[in-house]
Amino acid sequence: MKMVHRDGRIYRIGIKRYPNNDKYEGEFVDGRREGRGLLMYSNGDSYNGEWMNNLFHGNGIFITKDFHARRADYIGQRYEGAFDCGQKHGYGLFHIGDGGVYDGYFEDNLFHGQGVLQAASGDKFSGTWCRGKISGSGDIEFANGDVYNGELVGGKFHGNGSFSYKAGGSYRGMYKHGDMDGLGTRTFANGSAYEGAFIDGAMHGEGMMHWANKNQYVGIWKDNMPHGRGRYTWSDGGFYEGAYLDQGRELHSTASGKRNGYGVRWWVSGNRYEGEWRDDQMEGSGRFIGAHGSVYTGPFCGNQKCGQGKEQWGNQLGVTYRCGMKFKHKGRGYCRYEGEFRNGVFHGLYGPCPA
């Protein structure tokens, strides 16, 4: 049946079969699919909805032939929503084909605007999308229980955000291209916490670590390790202040950086060492001041006095004391040894030198 509209166009409703065995049933305008209609493709796919100039345009439903339910999800594609000139454009609900589902807005067939993607992997992405990738402010709930809330660019964490680990611990701070980068706070499942600078996902720059055992390090970091100048304080009050050199990249819950170079170590007992360090040990020239007045100046090897050195005992308080050479002294004065040391003790001939 044909009808000539007053605008001069020809309208009709009918059925048309195409040479490739596609079949269309619906409205035509001037021989083109326009209005409402159902197109059955020869491969089993179908579209039922609005048309303009032979293209999907307006609201409609597109279904692939293999679309079917599978347990809690679907296999095959099904889109129900808005089209513009043959493209998904506007709001729609899209069963992607692998079991994932997107509920939100489209532009030119791409996720664009507000939307929620429940991926086949179990990950859930909620927020603003731009040309197919989540961007702007969003939330990601990962299948393993981890959660991210914050800013994203091109599908990657970028800007200010927070990440919570199901196993325990979290990060809150700046991201860049998917990695922790800038200032932030990282807490660990064991109760330790780091606050400071990050680069490319690693603690890098100035920062402070509080360990669960109450020890603390404040200073420079490199690739998750103390590196450079810093101060390490033990829970008992003793501390080391000086240089560190990293000895690897693996992140540990205890300090892995090694003291290297010049540094000062204070013990809560009152003992103090000032001098050179190597691989976390007193090594090289140094000075050890005992809590009770003894002073050693000379070389150290593996935390022990060694080589040619000087050690002095004494006080000016009139208190009786016994020096390192087993001599007992009363009152004021000093006892001094100058000579060879080995494994922390005198080695060779020596004699008392009371002052």
Secondary structure, 3 states (H helix, E strand, C coil): CCEECCCCCEEEEEEEECCCCCEEEEEEECCEEEEEEEEECCCCCEEEEEEECCEEEEEEEEECCCCEEECCEEECCEEEEEEECCEEEEEEEEECCCCCEEEEEEECCEEEEEEEEECCCCCEEEEEEECCEEEEEEEEECCCCCEEEEEEECCEEEEEEEEECCCCEEEEEEEECCEEEEEEEEEECCCCEEEEEEECCEEEEEEEEECCCCCEEEEEEECCEEEEEEEEECCCCCEEEEEEECCCCCCCCCCCCEEEEEEEEECCCCCEEEEEEECCEEEEEEEEECCCCCEEEEEEECCEECEEEEEEEEECCCCCEECCCCCEECCCEEEEEEEEEECCEECCCCCCCCC
